[in-house]
Structure formats: structure tokens, C-alpha cells
Amino acid sequence: MSAPLTTSVDAPIVTRPLPARTFWARALRHRSFVLGGALSLLVLASALLSLVWTPWSPYEIDIASKLRPPSAAHWLGTDSFGRDIVSLLLAGARSTILVGIIAVSIGLTFGVCLGLVASAKRGWTEEIIMRFSDFTFAFPAVLSAIMLAAVVGPGMVTSIIAIGIFQIPTLTRLTRGSANAIWAREFVLAARASGKGKFRITIEHVLPNILSILIVQVTIQFALAILAEAALSYLGLGTQPPQPSWGRMLNDAQTLLFQSPMLAVYPGAAIAIAVLGLNLLGDGLRDLLDPRLARER
């Protein structure tokens, strides 16, 4: 007679990730993932390219060449200061990506930590953290940037801090809700019965099971950070001249909409491509990382 099957409580029971080959085989057939990844890589490649090369200096002003139409020398023309539009778009992508990465990193670090602590501790600790999140929701990125600009002045650092603070409550709530669902699972109850502490359970069991949800949410938060950075720069609270920014380009173009409307179309299209790419990438990752959707495809 064979011995009964037993399961070691010490072994964390997590959702097994798909093998790399299987994941990429499915990913390359997913239209949303492929299109979103291509658009996101295009924006990222533009930002990286601007570090080593631009057709013209994005800081060089040439009034004699202002508002020139597209030509062999200036592929998309020049703006009201004679600066090359392509160079401004490339350098603007660098500023946008930098602000987005740092701001989302701030929100992710504090939001995930607070959400995990709230889910593990419960009681008054959870209540205080969640009420803090509710309080933070009352200060959107624009309002936070206005208050910070009044104290330390406008700039890229101001926009990073304002957007980062705005990201925290969203990620805190998502982490706490997802972690609560994992804490109710049988394998977590078994781990607690075996004597594991809350910190160890959080690291070994809870966090690995909510990583896929966090990865998808980060792409969405990145898209929101790009929109927020453009809005703050447009209002003059974010990236300051002479540093190029897509939002600043829109601000400079608003007085020339009838004379040269394409000056507003180019940065607007760049923002739309970046946001669309990240949203499509997030939708694709959601489908690919969700085990239920993975089995259906």
C-alpha cells in the first residue's frame, strides 16, 4: 500500500509562472502586447537616442530660422525660437521618461510597503494607513505641485515629488486589497499554523502572488505619470526651460495654433503614442499573467 501524499507547509505555494518560451510564444501572438510593446519601445528608444544624438541641439535658438516648414535640414520644421522640432521631441521624451520612472518608483516603493503592512497588521495599523491614503487622495498632482512650487519653486523635482505622492494611495489600496485575498488562502493559513511570522509569510507567500497585479498596475501608473508631467509642464510647474518637455512644447504652441498648428500636433501625438503604448502593454500583460486568461488562450 502506497504512503499517503503529504505537502510540506514550509514550501511556499505560489502560482507557477509560465516557462519563458511558452510566455513569449503566447506574447508574440497577443496583438495588444505586441503593439503596446512596440510603441513603448519606440518612446524609450527615442529617449535613449537623445542621450547621444539629436539632429540639432535642442537648446540652440536661431530666430532667423523660426517657423520653417519641414525640409531636409529640419525634418518636422522649427518652432517659434528656431529650434528643431525633432530634436525637441527626442529630448522631451528623455525628460518625460525620467520623471515617470522616478515618480512611479516613489509611488511603488511606499505604496507597496504600506499596503503590505496594512494587510499583515490589520486593526489600528490598517485603519491609520488607509485613512492616510484617503487624505492623500485630496491632493492631486497639480494641487501638490502648486503647493510645492510656492515653497521651493517650479521644476522637474517638484513634478517628480507631486506625481510620486499622487501615486502612493492608489498602489497602497491595490496592494492591500490583493494581499488581503492572499491572506485568506489555505496555504497562508497552513504557513501560520507552522509557526511562520507575518513578515516571512508576506515575503514568501503574499508578495510573489500579487506581483503580476502590481506589474500590470505599474504600466497604467506610468501612463498617468506621463500625462501628469505633460500637464504640469504645460502649466509651467514642471520641467523648466531650456530643458525640453512635451508639455512645454504644447504651451509654446498655443499662441500659434492658427499660424502653425502642427507645432501642437507633434508633442500631442508623442504624448498620445506613449500613453496608448503603455495602456496596451498593460492590457496585454494582464491577459498573459492572469492564469485563468492564460488557460483560455
N, C-alpha and C positions, 0 to 999 in steps of 0.2 A: 504494500500500500504506500503510495507516494506521500511525502510530507506536505502539509498544507502550505499554501503560498503565504508569505509574510512580506510586509512592506516596512522598511526602516523609516522610523519617524525622523531621524536626523537628516535624511536626504531631502532637499527641498523639491517640492513637486511644482514645477512651473510649466508653462506652455512651451512645448518644444518648438524652437524655430525651424523653419523650413531649411533644408540644405541649400547652400549658396547657389548651386547650379539650378535647383528647382525654382528658387526665388527669382533669379534673374531670367530664367526661361519664361516664367509667368509675367514678370515685369515688362519684358520686351514685347509682350502681346497685349499689354494694357495700354490703351490709347491715351487715357488721361495721364498716366505716369510718364509715358514717353514724351508727350507734348509738353507737359509741365516741367519735366527734367530738362528738355532741350531749351525751353525759354529761360529757365533759371540758370542753366549753364551759360547761356548767351550773356545774361546780365553779369554773372560772375566773371566770365572771360573778359568782358569789356572793362570791368573794374581792375582786373589784374593787368590787362594790356596798358591801361593808363599809367601804371607804375613805371613802365619802361619806355612807352612811346605814345605820342599823340601827333596828329598831322601838323598842328601848330601849338604854340604854347597857349594853354587856356587862360593865362594871366596877362597875355600881351594885348594891349589896347592899340588899335590903329583906326582912328576916327576917319581917315581918308578912305578906308575900305568898308565903312559901315553899311549894313543892309544890302549887301551884294547878293545876287541870286546864286543858286547852285552853279558851280563851274568845276573845271578840272583842278583848280587850286583849292577851292573850298567846296567840298562835295555837297554840303547842305546849305551853303551860303554863310553869311556872317550876321551878327546881331547889331544892336544899335551902338555898340562900342567897337565894332570891327573885329570882334573875337570870332574864331572859327567855331561853328555850331557842333561839328563832330567832336572836336577836342573838348568842348564844354560838356557834351553828353557823356563822353568816356570818363572825364574827371568827376562828373556828377554821380556817376554810378559808383565810383570809389567812395565818395562821401556817404552815399545812401547805404551801401553795404556795411561800411564801418559802423555807422550809427545803429543800424539794425542789429548787427551781430552783438555789439556791446550791450545795447538796451535789452535785447531778448535774453542774453546771458544773465543780466542782473535779475530780470523777472523770473527766469527759470531757476536760478540758484535759491533765491529767497522764497519763491512761491512753492517749489517742491519741498524744501525743508520745512516750511511752516505747515504745509498740507500733511506731510507725513507725521509731524509731531502732533498735530491736532487729531489725526486719525488714531494714533497709538495711545495718546494720553487720555483723550476724552475728557468729560467733566468740565471743570472750570477752565482748564487749559484750552480745550477746543472752543469753548464759548468766547474766551478772550481773543483768540486768533481769528475766529470768524467775524466777530464784531469789528476787529481791526480791519479786516478785509472790506466789510461794508462801509466803514469810514473812508477807506482809501478810494472806493468807487465814487465818492462825492467829488474827487479831484481828478478830472480827466487830464490828458496830456497837455492840452492847450492851456487850461487853467493853472496847472502846475508850472508850466514854462513861463507864464506871465508872472507868477509869484517869484520864481527863481530869478527871472530876468530883472525884476525890481530890486533884488538883493545883490546878485553877483554880475548881472548884465547878460545880454543875449549871447548865444554862441553854440557851438557844437556840443560842448559839455552840458550846457543847460538842456538841450533837447534830449541828450542821452539819458540824463537823470530823470527828466519828466516822463519820457516814454518808458523807461525801466520801471519807475514806480507804478505807472498805469498797468504794466503787465503783471505785477505781483498778485493782486487779488484774483484775477482770472485763473492763473495757474495754481494758486492756493486752493480755490474751490474745486477745480478739476482734480487735483491730486488727492484732496481729502475725500471727495465722493468716490473716486476709483479705488482708493485704498480701503475705505470702509467696506466695499463689496468684497475685497480680498480677505479682510479680517474675519468675515463671516464664513469663509470656506472651511471645509473639513480638514484640509491638510494644515491650515494655520492653527485650528483647534488642537490637532494632534501635536503640533510643534510646541504649543503652550503646555500641553499635558506632559510633554517630555522634559520640561524644565527650561526651555529656551526663554531668554529675556525678550522684552519688546524691541529693543534696539536690534538684536540679532535677527529676530523674525522680520523686522522691517527691511533690513538689508538683504537677507537671503530669500525671503518669500514674497514680500509685498512689492518692493521696488521692481524686481525683474518682471512681475506680472502686469505692471502698469506702464512699462517703458514704451510699448508700442503706442499707447494712447498719448503719451507725452510727446513722442516723436511727431505724430500727426499734428498735435496742437501747436508745436513749435513752428511748423511751416505756416500755419494760419497766423500766429502771432507775429511772425517775421513780415508777412504781407501787411498786417496792420501797422507795424512799426515803420515800414516804408511810406505808407500813406500819412502817418503822423509826422514823420520827418519832413515830407514834402509840404504838409500844411504849415508846420512851424516855420520852415524856411520861407514859405510864401508870405507869412505874416511878419517876417523879419525877426523872429525869435530864435531861429535855429542857426544853421550854418551861415556865417557872415562872409561878405565879400572881402578879399578877392577869391576865396575858396568857392569853386563852382558847386552848384546844387541844382537839382531839377526843380525844386520849389522856387528857388531864386530866379531861375530862368523863366518860370511862369509869371512871377511877379514883374520882371523886367519887360515881358512881352505884353502885359495887359494894356499898356497905353498905345500899343502899335497893332491892335487887332485888325483894324481896317487897312492899315498901310502894309503890314507884313504878317498876315495871320499864321503863317507856318512857324513863326517863332514860338507860338504857344502849342502848336500841334506836336512838334518834335519832343519836348520834355513830357507833354501829356501822354504821348504814345509810349515813351520809355517807362513811365510810372505804370501805365496800364499793362504793359508786357510783363513787368516784374511782378505785379500783384497777381495777374492772371496765371503766370507760370507757377508761382508758389501755391496758389489755391488748387490748381490742377494737380500739382505734385502731392499736396496733402490729401486730396481725394483718392489719388492712386495708391498712396501709402496706406490709407485707411483700408482700402479693399484688399491690399496684398498682405497686410499684417494681421488683419482680423481672421482668426482661424475658421470661423463659420463661413465668411465670404470666400476664404481660400479653398475650402472644400467644395463650394458651389461652382467655382470657375474651373 
